[in-house]
Amino acid sequence: MFSNLLQLISRRSPPSYDLEFVREVRVTRRAPRSAKSKRLMLAGWILIALKCWLVVWAVGHYNVPVNPLWVTLPTVIFAGVCTLMYFLGE
């Protein structure tokens, strides 16, 4: 840590800087998504839909003074963000 601080203060680069520097990275195509992970994602969405239905039913059946969207909406939003990150991200 102190050697890096001294190099920063003296504005000298380490002698092995050129050898350890990554010059180029090439990616020809994306790795294919596995069928198992897609099935797992589908199963997760089915469970989320089941949970949302159950919450709406329970709130209506037991007269709970809470809007069911307070429970279901964050679940759907976070699951949607995770799904988008999975399919659009690397």
GIVENDA-V113100 format. One record per pair of residues at least 12 apart in sequence whose ideal C-beta (glycine too) atoms are under 8 Angstrom apart, sorted by sequence separation. I is the first residue (numbers start at 1). J is the second residue. D is the distance in whole Angstrom. If there is no record, write none. Layout:
i->(I,I)
j->(J,J)
d->(D,D)
This chain:
i->(56,55,52,55,56,55,52,51,52,51,52,48,48,48,45,44,45,41,41,37,33,30)
j->(68,68,68,71,72,72,72,72,75,75,76,75,76,79,79,79,83,83,86,86,87,90)
d->(5,5,8,5,7,6,4,7,7,7,7,6,7,5,7,7,8,6,7,8,8,7)
